[in-house]
Amino acid sequence: MALTTLLDAIERLPAFVRLLNTVPAPGERRTIGGLPGSADASILAALARRLTNRFFVVATESVTEAERWLADLGTLVDETPVALYPPREGFGEAEPHMEVAGERVETLERLTRADIHVLITTARALLERTRMPRALRELRIELRKGGSHRLESLAGHLESIGFERVPMVEDVAQFSIRGGIFDVYSFGMPEPVRAELWGDEIIDLRYFDINTQRSTRTVDLALILPVDGQVRDDAITVERLSITSLFPPDTVLFVPRPRHQTAQAPRPRRPNDDHPVR
């Protein structure tokens, strides 16, 4: 059975129709039982397909379970924007792994553009506070052909937001300057980017192959994102917030449990809450 046919079949079920008509409003809760295996992801995929104007969050108990949800939803809803927001802690280090930091900031950037319909995360990640939700717009850098940047000022800013200056870019979160050539590889970029400057003006902007170091196709806009967890204190002074500060008020929170699923809409967080949403 094709996956779209599977979702069509789910949407015709009387129980699903009842659920669809009673999706919780802010502060309300619904419990869904009897969902073995990947049935939970299938139900959520069908809800997301029908309720295109609602934002869905799945808060799992572990990263492993979050990754399972991401894989299942990625298979079920090819055209629905789905993203993972992993926790910073729990990986055995004081600071997150670089890949984790990159995935977090990529997801935050997409959230600011309303480019995510279903967010997969963990309860721990929802509780964490970071400067990124408010700092991202100020700290990120846009490179455009015809744009103006002073290379040394740009270098100082990149170092303050977690980038490493190297002789040759070979990995993410690195940049290099050779004369008027500026190479950078940021999270969120499909490939590293090379900007050629004449004075302070960008006269050419292209991707380049990280193995051959040869320039490839042109690019209109390159977005450089800060590295979450690596931003120096002198780079920005803003309040640390939970990622929930970016959620719309009618967000539907889906909390998987071993024997049932609970769909609920969050209420505003209060200072003494143990959890950011209910």
Secondary structure, DSSP 8 states (H G I E B T S, - for coil): --HHHHHHHHHHSHHHHHHHHT---BT-EEEEE---TTHHHHHHHHHHHH-TTS-EEEEESSHHHHHHHHHHHHHH-TTS-EEEE--SSSSSSSS--HHHHHHHHHHHHHHHTT--SEEEEEHHHHH--BSHHHHHHHH-EEEETT-B--HHHHHHHHHHTT-EE-SS--STTEEEEETTEEEEE-TT-SS-EEEEEETTEEEEEEEE-TTT--EEEE-SEEEE---TT---TTT-----B-GGGGS-TT-EEEEE-SSEEEEEB-----TT-SSS--
